[in-house]
Amino acid sequence: MVFFTWAGFDEMDEVTGYGSAELLDNGSIHITFAYHNGDEAILKAKRDPSSTAF
């Protein structure tokens, strides 16, 4: 698991936040992004078994 902070812009307003990413045993990844004093988004992804790495 890794933890991180981030900074960027949302419709020209400066925003910051924090998050984490974890590679799970089943090969999927779980990523959480949170705005400081605001919303949170959770992303989950799993590789398509028919895809190939480049």
C-alpha angles and dihedrals in degrees: 000000000000129000124206145171124222141192131197146123132283112193091334094311116117112240135181136188149144138248150166138227127204130184106215127214092252091061096256125122126225116201126183123195120186131183114223104259092358151062129344129215127197121201124193123186136175126188116249104245090223093057123096128216119244 
